[in-house]
Amino acid sequence: MIIFKNISSWSLPDLLDIPFKIIIYFTLIGTLDKFQFGLLNIAMMIFSYQAISQIGIVDWLMYELPKKYALNVQSDSLIAESYSFVFFNQLILAIITMLMVFIFGNSSLFFKLACGAYLLHTIFYNNYLHRKLYLRFNHNFSKLLNIQLYHVSLKFILELSALYFFGIYAFLGVQALIFLIPILLFKANKNIKLYDPNWISNYKFLIFKGLPFFIVILMSTILANLDKWFIVGFFGIENFAIYSVGAFIITGIMILPGKILSIFIQYMKEMFTLSSDLNLNINRSFSINNVLIYFFACLSLLLNYLSGYLSVLIPEYQEVIPLLNLFLLASILKYGVSLTSNILYLIGKRALVAKIQILITLCYLIFLSIAINNFTDMSSVLLTMCCVLFVQIFINLVLVLMHQGALITHEIFKFFCITLSVLIFLYSYQLAQDKFLLFACFVSLTMISLLNIKQTWSNFAYLAYRRFS
């Protein structure tokens, strides 16, 4: 199937990058004390805020470009306008951020340099991202694969060499300039024109198109970092360093599933564009969702089972082990939120997704505020997050079913049962610490996933072979 070739081309560099990131991360743990490591992770959080400068336009492109491809409409100028728009916004955001860091931030020179490095990182990343979009949504995956493989390999060599031979400040220098490598590689393969002067006259159009996505991104970024800022303020920077190890594990295991999901979403958007049967489209999309969340949950259960080995790898951070189960549960629920939110995007409910995200973020903030006096350890923060994420999944499913033409199907019911089973078993494991519960969860998920498997395969094949075209 061509879809597997595209998934491999899109995901292989990240699959290779995962062990590289682990090596770099553990090298940083060995190089820095807990306080410095905590400061570095706070600076890394600033990188997560770079998505705000896009004002939702890149996420809009993710849903618009597959439609353009399906209808054989050129998208070059749209990508160029998006890059110019985001670059202008990034410069403004970078200036504001650095002023805030120098006025209100930590007095440490290391922290200020780290913040500056990651802000430069984001500016070059924007160029790299739009070049990737050009090749990806024109289905030029083979060329994209080669460039990303070179980038991932050279990045690892430069980062490790900088850390090993020259220290943390050389590493920050590499972080600031690392995306120059793929930009040069892209130019050597295909000189994609990114600047478009029309972006100024189309500024209002771009704002309007990106706004529903921007609200979701803004709320998602706040939601993703609320727990971290709460840990910094309530438990201190050194405890945040411990918490960051668990957060890194979540980020690491979500890379590959996220990449796979993004390709399926690309195909689903093409399907929703060319096929008019809404209920069948939703049903087929949930078939894919069930396969993805099942394998992601199995991966999380395996990592949970092997979590004891972390004490050997990072003995100075073994306090993260009791939290790992909740981190993994949160990662599964976050993935479930992504899966269900994407369905709402596909049926044109962008504004509704934005409203849900605002509601969920406010709920999380309220729950944290109410529970602040009852928090005795960091696990309470994670439990609160898991509850809020499950509520968001449930709301998303209800809203999908309320859409005109949508019906309750086996696949939607399976998705809810898989998510609920994960929540029940992993929460029970957190209380009892009985490894048998992990095995029971695996058996339960497998039995649910095998229900109506022939129909699941039929739906999967329909999408994978692009039978809608």
Secondary structure as UniProt FT lines:
FT   HELIX           2..31
FT   HELIX           34..48
FT   HELIX           49..54
FT   TURN            55..56
FT   HELIX           57..70
FT   TURN            71..72
FT   HELIX           76..104
FT   HELIX           109..136
FT   TURN            137..139
FT   HELIX           141..161
FT   HELIX           162..166
FT   HELIX           168..177
FT   TURN            178..179
FT   HELIX           180..189
FT   HELIX           197..199
FT   TURN            200..202
FT   HELIX           203..235
FT   HELIX           237..274
FT   HELIX           278..305
FT   HELIX           307..309
FT   HELIX           310..313
FT   HELIX           315..320
FT   HELIX           321..346
FT   TURN            347..348
FT   HELIX           350..371
FT   HELIX           372..374
FT   HELIX           379..402
FT   TURN            404..405
FT   HELIX           410..432
FT   HELIX           435..450
FT   TURN            451..452
FT   HELIX           453..464
FT   TURN            465..468
//
